[in-house]
Amino acid sequence: MSATELLILNFSETRRRSAKLWRGIPVEYINWRPDKNAFSLIEIIRHVLEGEHLYHKIIEGEGVLGVYKSPWESLSYGNVEKELDFAQKYRESFIEMIKKLSDTDLDSIRIVRKELGQNKKLGDYLNRMVYHEAVHAGQVLSYLRTLGVDRPLVWD
């Protein structure tokens, strides 16, 4: 398996498990948050999906975002399926970008985010992206545990 194939597998498996988890959130809890300053469950989902698109744009600019207008900016929150459906075309574009990368690209392209003091190889940056989604999956699992509701089995 090539490095890009492994990256795609990791992104795909992480998203499959996230979607399974998100679909397991009882509808009556989708807007629940543990306190007024925390993301609600639907806001976490949006944050993950929108964040992937934002990261994709940062990669395209090799760390420079430039003028960015989020496609989610004026989109009202929906349900899990609406969120996943809206994000699908952006996800496909992101995966297509990864497919075009070579091992050399993953090692030689730098993502430089001066405002954050970051200077990462593209391969490293992509791995950090998928970690972001995994952390939020843990957050959702924690919310569901706090609510005392059954949690989908993501360790299949």
C-alpha positions in Angstrom: 0.0 0.0 0.0 1.3 3.4 -0.9 1.4 6.3 1.6 -1.5 8.0 -0.1 -3.5 4.8 0.0 -2.9 4.5 3.7 -3.9 8.1 4.3 -7.1 7.6 2.3 -7.8 4.5 4.3 -7.3 6.3 7.6 -9.5 9.2 6.5 -12.2 6.9 5.2 -12.2 4.6 8.3 -12.3 7.6 10.6 -15.2 9.2 8.7 -17.1 5.9 8.5 -16.8 5.5 12.3 -17.7 9.2 12.9 -20.8 8.9 10.7 -21.8 5.7 12.5 -21.4 7.5 15.8 -23.2 10.7 14.6 -26.1 8.6 13.3 -26.5 7.0 16.7 -27.2 10.3 18.4 -30.8 10.3 19.5 -32.7 13.1 17.7 -33.8 14.7 21.0 -30.2 15.3 22.0 -28.8 16.7 18.8 -28.7 20.2 20.2 -27.5 19.2 23.7 -24.4 20.7 25.1 -22.9 20.2 28.6 -22.7 23.9 29.3 -23.5 27.2 27.5 -19.9 27.6 26.3 -19.5 24.1 24.7 -20.4 23.0 21.2 -23.7 21.2 20.9 -23.6 17.7 19.3 -24.7 19.1 15.9 -22.2 21.9 16.2 -19.4 19.3 16.7 -20.5 17.5 13.6 -20.6 20.8 11.6 -17.2 21.8 13.0 -15.6 18.5 11.9 -17.1 18.6 8.4 -16.4 22.3 7.9 -13.0 22.0 9.4 -11.9 19.4 6.8 -12.8 21.8 4.0 -10.9 24.6 5.8 -7.9 22.4 6.1 -8.2 21.4 2.5 -8.1 25.1 1.5 -5.1 25.7 3.8 -3.3 22.8 2.1 -4.1 24.2 -1.4 -2.4 27.5 -0.2 0.5 25.6 1.4 -0.5 27.2 4.7 -2.0 30.5 3.5 -5.7 30.6 3.7 -6.2 34.0 2.0 -9.7 35.2 1.7 -11.9 32.4 2.7 -15.7 32.2 2.8 -17.1 29.0 4.2 -19.8 27.3 2.2 -21.4 26.6 5.6 -21.5 30.3 6.5 -25.2 30.9 6.0 -26.4 27.3 6.2 -28.8 26.6 9.0 -28.1 23.5 11.2 -30.0 20.5 10.1 -29.8 16.8 11.0 -26.9 14.5 10.7 -27.9 13.3 7.2 -28.3 16.9 6.0 -24.8 17.8 7.4 -23.2 14.7 5.8 -25.0 15.2 2.4 -23.9 18.9 2.2 -20.3 18.0 3.0 -20.1 15.1 0.5 -18.9 17.1 -2.5 -16.2 18.8 -0.4 -15.1 15.4 0.9 -14.9 13.9 -2.5 -12.8 16.9 -3.7 -10.5 16.5 -0.7 -10.0 12.7 -1.3 -9.3 13.4 -5.0 -6.6 15.8 -4.0 -4.9 13.2 -1.8 -5.1 10.6 -4.6 -3.0 12.9 -6.8 -0.2 13.3 -4.2 3.1 11.3 -4.5 5.2 10.1 -1.6 7.6 12.9 -2.6 4.8 15.5 -2.3 4.0 14.2 1.2 7.6 14.8 2.3 8.5 17.9 0.4 5.4 20.1 0.4 5.4 22.3 3.5 2.3 23.7 5.2 3.5 27.0 6.8 1.1 28.7 9.0 3.1 31.7 10.3 0.2 32.9 12.5 0.4 29.7 14.4 4.1 29.1 14.2 3.5 25.9 12.3 5.8 24.5 9.6 4.8 20.9 8.8 5.4 18.4 6.0 2.2 17.8 4.1 2.1 14.1 5.2 2.3 15.2 8.9 -0.4 17.9 8.4 -2.8 15.4 6.8 -2.3 13.0 9.8 -3.0 15.9 12.2 -6.2 16.6 10.3 -7.6 13.1 10.8 -6.6 13.2 14.4 -8.8 16.3 14.8 -11.8 14.3 13.7 -10.9 11.4 16.0 -10.6 13.8 19.0 -14.1 15.1 18.3 -15.4 11.5 18.0 -14.2 11.0 21.6 -15.9 14.2 22.6 -19.2 13.0 21.1 -18.8 9.6 22.9 -18.2 11.5 26.2 -21.4 13.6 25.7 -23.4 10.5 25.0 -22.0 8.8 28.1 -22.9 11.9 30.2 -26.4 11.7 28.8 -26.6 8.1 29.7 -27.6 7.0 26.2 -26.4 3.9 24.3 -23.3 4.6 22.3 -22.8 3.1 18.8 -20.0 0.5 18.7 -17.3 2.2 16.6 -14.7 -0.4 17.3 -16.0 -2.9 14.8 
